[in-house]
């Protein structure tokens, strides 16, 4: 089964969700820092920075290229892999390039850049070449693969909140088979797909683009990638916007628990709004509505909901995925009201279509490699518990603060318990000597809780926090003119706002 763990949906998935709503209205030693290596240890020294990229037209005014980087930075002259890159040239007086990453880990930066008009303001696109890239292991950059699409359907549909020894055994069997598939199909890549290596790739890309310092917008997991970059290369930071921040100081269990609480907060915000709408399927209080959702999940666990799309059984896991997907964007709340209305009548088709957007499954049943890359990167970036006993204990504990989503999110990372690559806890990330770094947090963000943004801004030696009193996942270009103005002024003019400045709620 697949957890929403640190997902930032791709731009294409967000666009599809928007249209849908409108119509319906730890690190392996080989992956980490070299022992004793100094910060700003130089991608040029480690990998031989490319001097140029061979750009070719790829439609819509975009140019595409491939960047060769070392598979293993400890062997810079050894085997190379190719990073897929796309660029939209600046429309006016050019300042430089801005690299963008939508998160995941596992989401395609190339796909994200194809939606530059919605990702960045006109003012930023006027001054900067917009550059997207698929991090190693993702999309067009040596993608990690584990299972067939049919096998991913079955894996995703496993009971994600097991409540019997038999269900735990089934989940363990599925996780082991998933890991075995990753090892069989992508074993050579697995030790090298972690964030540290991706950050080194990003520095090679910066150099190949001809920029002395990096300008970057990262969302969700992209904030972790940006923070690691700043920690490795602090003197090469021009302006970094980290929106929907991940707190790298947390253990995986701590991260799962706080994310689960974030989805609970977001659900309450949705329900409070829903109860004022004429098409809300619930009446009464938020507490009574939550009880009805819990009953819905329990019914789906016992008897799958009706599926008018294909042959998949819409059990509890697919229902949860469909429920959480619209919580990422406030503008998708109307479609969630409709989906829950249908589900209360026994029809889970709309919830299933929403779930497919989150896991990047198309109408033909084919998956992008987002899920597989997400697992591979997370498992080498952090030290997860080994075996299922700690997951079971943490899932029980999570019921106190996150009764609907806690067990599901906790069990969702079980594959990392059996991962074949050794991982280790993250080192402290503080990026001493870096230029000011803007960290943006949304107070009711479901996937990256606001407390993570506060923590990351504090941990970074030059972190500056922007607080948005809002709903949904990430803040920039989500409707807040206050956030957009502060971010644009920072990116273009390097104007740093007051630390802790708060942008008001959008009515």
C-alpha positions in Angstrom: 0.0 0.0 0.0 1.0 3.6 -0.6 1.1 6.3 2.0 0.7 10.0 1.2 4.1 10.4 2.9 5.7 13.6 1.8 3.9 13.6 -1.6 3.6 16.8 -3.5 1.5 16.0 -6.5 3.0 16.7 -9.8 1.8 19.8 -11.6 0.0 17.6 -14.1 -1.9 15.9 -11.3 -2.8 19.2 -9.8 -4.0 20.5 -13.1 -6.1 17.3 -13.6 -7.5 17.7 -10.1 -8.4 21.4 -10.8 -10.2 20.5 -14.0 -11.9 17.6 -12.3 -13.1 19.8 -9.5 -14.3 22.5 -12.0 -16.2 19.9 -14.0 -17.9 18.5 -11.0 -18.2 21.7 -9.1 18.9 7.4 6.1 21.8 7.5 3.7 24.1 4.7 2.6 27.8 5.4 3.1 28.2 5.7 -0.6 25.4 8.2 -0.8 26.5 10.5 2.0 29.1 13.2 2.4 32.7 12.0 2.0 34.2 11.7 5.5 35.9 15.0 6.4 34.7 16.7 3.2 34.4 20.5 3.7 31.2 22.3 2.8 31.3 23.8 -0.7 33.3 20.6 -1.5 32.6 21.3 -5.1 30.6 19.4 -7.6 33.3 20.3 -10.0 35.9 18.4 -8.0 33.6 15.4 -7.3 32.0 15.0 -10.7 33.6 17.3 -13.2 31.0 20.0 -13.8 29.6 20.1 -17.4 30.6 23.3 -19.3 27.5 23.3 -21.4 24.2 21.5 -22.2 23.1 20.5 -25.7 19.6 22.1 -25.8 17.0 21.0 -28.4 13.5 22.3 -28.9 10.9 20.1 -27.2 7.7 22.1 -27.9 5.8 25.0 -26.4 8.8 27.3 -26.3 10.7 24.8 -24.1 14.2 23.4 -24.6 15.4 20.0 -23.3 18.7 18.5 -22.6 20.5 15.7 -20.7 23.1 16.2 -18.0 25.6 13.5 -17.4 26.5 12.9 -13.7 28.4 10.2 -11.8 26.3 7.3 -10.6 28.7 7.2 -7.6 30.3 10.5 -6.6 33.1 8.5 -4.9 34.0 7.4 -8.4 33.7 10.6 -10.4 35.3 9.0 -13.5 33.2 5.9 -13.3 29.7 5.1 -14.6 27.5 8.0 -15.6 23.7 8.4 -15.5 21.7 11.1 -17.3 19.6 13.7 -15.7 16.6 14.9 -17.7 16.4 18.7 -17.9 14.0 21.2 -19.4 14.2 25.0 -19.8 11.8 27.8 -20.6 13.9 30.9 -21.5 13.2 34.2 -19.7 10.9 36.5 -21.5 12.7 39.8 -20.6 15.8 41.1 -19.0 17.4 38.0 -17.7 18.8 37.7 -14.2 19.7 34.0 -14.4 18.0 30.5 -14.0 15.6 29.4 -11.4 15.6 25.7 -10.7 12.2 24.3 -9.5 11.3 21.0 -7.8 7.7 20.0 -6.9 8.5 17.5 -4.2 7.6 13.9 -3.6 10.2 12.6 -3.5 9.4 11.1 -6.8 7.6 13.9 -8.6 8.9 15.0 -12.0 10.5 18.4 -12.2 10.3 18.3 -16.0 6.6 17.8 -15.8 6.4 20.6 -13.2 8.2 23.1 -15.4 5.8 22.4 -18.2 3.3 24.2 -16.1 5.6 27.2 -15.4 2.8 29.7 -15.9 1.0 28.4 -12.8 4.1 27.6 -10.9 5.8 31.0 -11.1 4.5 34.6 -11.5 4.8 36.6 -14.7 7.4 38.8 -13.0 9.7 35.8 -12.1 9.3 34.2 -15.5 10.2 37.6 -17.1 13.6 37.6 -15.4 14.6 33.9 -15.0 15.0 30.9 -17.3 12.7 28.3 -15.6 14.6 25.1 -15.3 13.0 21.8 -14.2 14.8 18.5 -13.8 13.9 15.0 -12.8 16.1 14.0 -9.8 18.0 10.8 -10.1 15.7 7.8 -9.8 12.7 9.8 -11.0 10.9 10.0 -14.4 13.4 10.5 -17.2 16.5 10.3 -14.9 17.5 6.7 -14.5 14.1 5.8 -13.0 13.7 3.3 -10.2 11.3 0.5 -11.1 9.9 -2.2 -8.8 6.6 -3.7 -9.9 4.3 -3.9 -12.9 1.2 -1.7 -13.0 -1.1 -4.6 -12.0 1.3 -5.4 -9.1 1.2 -1.8 -8.0 -2.6 -1.9 -8.0 -2.5 -4.9 -5.7 0.2 -3.4 -3.5 -1.6 -0.1 -3.2 -4.9 -1.8 -2.3 -3.5 -3.8 0.6 -5.1 -3.0 3.9 -3.0 -0.1 5.2 -4.3 -0.1 8.7 -4.2 -3.8 9.7 -6.2 -4.9 12.7 -5.5 -8.6 12.8 -2.4 -10.8 12.7 -3.5 -12.1 9.3 -3.7 -8.6 7.9 -0.3 -7.7 9.3 1.1 -10.8 7.7 -0.4 -9.9 4.4 1.0 -6.4 4.6 4.5 -7.7 5.5 4.3 -10.2 2.6 3.4 -7.4 0.2 6.1 -5.1 1.5 8.8 -7.8 1.1 7.6 -8.6 -2.4 7.7 -4.9 -3.3 11.3 -4.5 -2.0 12.4 -7.7 -3.8 11.0 -6.2 -7.0 13.0 -3.0 -6.4 16.2 -4.9 -5.9 15.6 -7.1 -8.9 14.8 -4.3 -11.3 16.8 -1.4 -10.0 19.4 -2.8 -7.6 22.3 -1.0 -9.1 20.6 2.4 -8.6 19.3 1.9 -5.1 22.4 2.9 -3.1 22.8 6.2 -5.0 19.3 7.8 -5.3 19.4 9.7 -1.9 19.0 13.4 -1.5 22.7 14.1 -1.0 23.5 12.8 -4.4 20.6 14.7 -6.0 21.8 17.9 -4.4 25.3 17.3 -5.9 23.6 16.7 -9.3 21.8 20.1 -8.8 25.1 21.8 -8.3 26.5 20.3 -11.5 23.3 21.6 -13.3 23.8 25.1 -11.8 27.4 25.1 -13.2 26.3 23.8 -16.6 23.7 26.6 -16.8 26.4 29.2 -16.2 25.0 30.5 -12.9 27.5 31.4 -10.2 24.9 30.9 -7.4 21.7 29.0 -7.2 18.2 30.4 -7.4 15.7 27.8 -6.4 12.0 27.1 -5.6 11.4 23.8 -3.8 8.1 22.6 -2.5 7.4 19.8 0.0 10.2 17.3 -0.3 11.8 19.9 -2.6 12.5 21.9 0.6 14.6 19.0 1.9 16.5 18.9 -1.4 17.1 22.6 -1.2 18.2 22.6 2.4 20.7 19.8 1.8 22.0 21.7 -1.2 22.5 24.8 1.0 24.2 22.7 3.6 26.6 21.2 1.1 27.2 24.4 -0.9 26.3 27.4 1.3 28.4 29.9 -0.6 26.6 29.0 -3.8 23.2 30.1 -2.6 21.7 33.2 -4.2 18.0 32.8 -3.2 16.2 29.6 -2.0 12.4 29.5 -1.4 11.5 26.4 0.6 7.7 26.1 0.6 5.8 23.5 2.6 8.9 22.5 4.5 10.1 19.1 5.6 11.9 19.0 9.0 15.0 16.8 8.4 15.7 16.6 12.1 12.8 14.3 12.7 13.0 10.5 12.8 10.8 8.7 10.3 8.3 7.7 13.0 8.1 11.3 14.3 7.6 12.5 10.7 4.8 10.0 10.1 3.0 10.9 13.3 3.2 14.7 12.7 2.1 14.3 9.1 -0.9 12.2 10.2 -1.8 15.0 12.6 -1.5 17.4 9.8 -4.1 15.5 7.7 -6.4 15.4 10.7 -6.2 19.2 11.1 -6.8 19.6 7.4 -9.8 17.3 7.5 -11.3 19.3 10.4 -10.9 22.5 8.4 -12.6 20.9 5.4 -15.5 19.6 7.5 -16.0 23.0 9.2 -16.3 24.5 5.8 -18.4 21.6 4.4 -21.0 22.0 7.2 -21.8 25.4 5.8 -22.4 24.2 2.2 -25.8 23.0 0.9 -24.3 19.9 -0.8 -22.4 18.7 2.3 -23.2 15.0 3.0 -22.9 15.6 6.8 -24.9 17.5 9.3 -24.3 18.5 12.9 -20.8 19.1 14.2 -17.3 18.4 13.0 -17.1 15.7 15.6 -20.2 13.9 14.3 -19.0 14.3 10.7 -15.6 12.7 11.6 -17.5 9.8 13.2 -19.4 9.3 9.9 -16.1 9.3 8.0 -14.6 6.7 10.4 -17.7 4.6 9.8 -17.2 4.9 6.1 -13.7 3.7 6.3 -14.8 0.8 8.5 -17.4 -0.2 6.0 -14.9 0.0 3.1 -12.6 -2.2 5.2 -15.4 -4.9 5.6 -16.9 -4.5 2.1 -15.3 -2.6 -0.8 -17.2 0.3 -2.2 -18.8 0.1 -5.7 -16.3 0.8 -8.5 -17.8 1.9 -11.9 -14.3 2.5 -13.4 -12.4 -0.9 -13.4 -12.0 -4.1 -11.5 -10.2 -2.8 -8.5 -11.7 -3.4 -5.1 -12.2 0.0 -3.4 -11.3 -1.0 0.1 -10.1 1.1 3.0 -6.7 2.0 1.5 -8.0 3.4 -1.9 -10.7 5.2 0.1 -8.2 6.9 2.4 -6.1 7.9 -0.7 -9.1 9.4 -2.3 -10.1 11.2 0.9 -6.7 12.9 1.4 -6.0 13.9 -2.2 -8.4 16.9 -2.2 -7.1 18.0 1.2 -4.0 19.1 -0.6 -5.8 22.0 -2.3 -8.7 24.0 -0.8 -10.1 24.6 -4.3 -10.7 20.9 -4.6 -13.0 20.7 -1.5 -16.2 20.8 -3.6 -15.2 17.6 -5.4 -14.5 16.0 -2.0 -18.0 16.9 -0.9 -19.3 15.1 -4.0 -17.0 12.1 -3.6 -18.1 11.7 0.0 -21.7 12.0 -0.9 -21.3 9.2 -3.4 -19.3 7.1 -1.0 -22.0 7.5 1.7 -24.3 5.8 -0.8 -21.8 3.0 -1.4 -20.2 4.4 -4.6 -16.4 4.9 -4.4 -15.7 5.7 -8.0 -15.0 9.4 -7.5 -12.7 8.7 -4.5 -10.8 6.2 -6.7 -10.3 8.7 -9.5 -9.0 11.1 -6.9 -6.7 8.5 -5.5 -5.3 7.8 -8.9 -4.2 11.4 -9.2 -2.2 11.2 -6.0 -0.4 8.0 -7.0 0.1 9.2 -10.6 -1.9 6.4 -12.2 -3.4 7.2 -15.6 -6.7 6.1 -17.1 -5.0 3.2 -18.9 -3.9 1.8 -15.6 -0.2 2.7 -16.1 1.8 4.3 -13.2 4.6 6.9 -13.4 7.5 5.8 -11.2 6.5 8.3 -8.5 5.6 5.7 -5.9 8.7 3.6 -6.5 11.1 6.6 -6.4 9.3 7.9 -3.3 10.1 4.7 -1.5 13.7 4.3 -2.7 14.6 7.9 -1.8 12.9 7.9 1.6 14.4 4.5 2.6 18.0 5.6 2.0 17.5 9.1 3.4 16.4 8.0 6.9 16.9 5.1 9.4 13.5 3.4 9.6 12.7 0.7 12.2 13.6 -2.8 11.1 10.7 -5.4 11.2 7.1 -4.8 11.8 6.9 -4.7 15.6 7.9 -1.1 16.0 5.5 -0.1 13.2 2.7 -1.8 15.0 3.5 -0.1 18.3 3.8 3.3 16.6 0.6 2.8 14.7 -1.2 2.1 18.0 0.3 5.2 19.6 -0.7 7.4 16.7 -4.4 6.7 17.4 -4.2 9.1 20.3 -3.6 12.2 18.0 -4.5 10.9 14.6 -7.2 8.3 14.8 -8.2 8.4 11.2 -4.9 8.6 9.4 -2.2 7.7 12.0 -2.1 3.9 11.4 -2.4 4.2 7.7 0.5 6.6 7.3 2.6 4.7 9.8 2.3 1.4 8.1 2.7 3.1 4.7 6.5 3.1 5.1 6.8 -0.6 6.1 8.8 -1.3 2.9 11.7 0.6 4.4 11.9 -2.0 7.2 13.1 -4.5 4.7 15.1 -2.2 2.4 18.4 -3.8 1.1 20.5 -0.6 1.4 21.9 0.5 4.7 20.6 3.9 5.8 21.6 6.3 8.6 20.0 9.2 10.5 20.4 12.6 8.8 23.1 14.9 9.9 22.2 18.3 11.2 21.4 20.6 8.4 22.2 24.3 9.2 24.0 25.7 6.1 26.3 28.1 7.9 27.3 31.1 5.8 24.5 30.8 3.3 22.6 33.8 2.1 19.1 34.3 3.7 16.8 31.3 2.8 13.0 31.9 2.8 11.0 29.1 4.4 7.2 29.3 3.8 4.8 27.5 6.1 1.0 27.1 5.7 -0.8 26.8 9.1 -3.2 24.0 8.0 -1.0 22.2 5.5 -2.0 18.5 5.6 1.2 17.0 4.2 3.9 19.1 5.6 2.6 20.5 8.9 3.3 24.1 9.8 5.5 23.1 12.7 8.0 21.6 10.2 8.4 25.0 8.5 9.0 26.7 11.9 11.6 24.0 12.7 13.5 24.2 9.4 13.6 28.0 9.5 15.1 27.8 13.0 17.6 25.0 12.1 19.0 26.9 9.1 21.5 29.5 10.2 20.0 32.0 7.7 16.4 30.8 7.7 13.6 33.4 7.5 10.0 32.2 8.1 6.9 33.4 6.2 3.7 32.3 8.0 0.6 31.8 5.8 -2.8 31.5 7.7 -4.1 29.2 5.0 -5.3 25.7 4.0 -3.8 23.2 1.6 -0.3 22.1 0.7 2.2 24.9 0.1 1.5 28.6 -0.2 3.2 30.3 -3.1 0.9 30.8 -6.1 -2.1 29.3 -4.2 -4.1 32.6 -4.0 -2.3 34.6 -1.4 -1.2 37.9 -2.9 0.8 38.5 0.3 2.9 35.3 0.0 3.3 35.9 -3.8 4.6 39.4 -3.3 7.1 38.5 -0.6 8.4 35.5 -2.6 8.7 37.5 -5.8 10.5 40.4 -4.2 12.9 38.0 -2.6 13.6 36.0 -5.8 14.0 39.0 -8.1 15.4 41.7 -5.8 16.8 39.6 -2.9 14.6 41.6 -0.5 14.4 39.6 2.7 11.1 40.0 4.6 11.0 40.2 8.4 11.4 36.8 10.1 8.0 35.5 11.1 5.9 37.8 8.9 2.3 36.5 8.7 0.2 36.6 5.6 -3.6 36.7 6.3 -6.2 34.1 5.6 -7.9 34.2 2.2 -11.7 34.5 2.6 
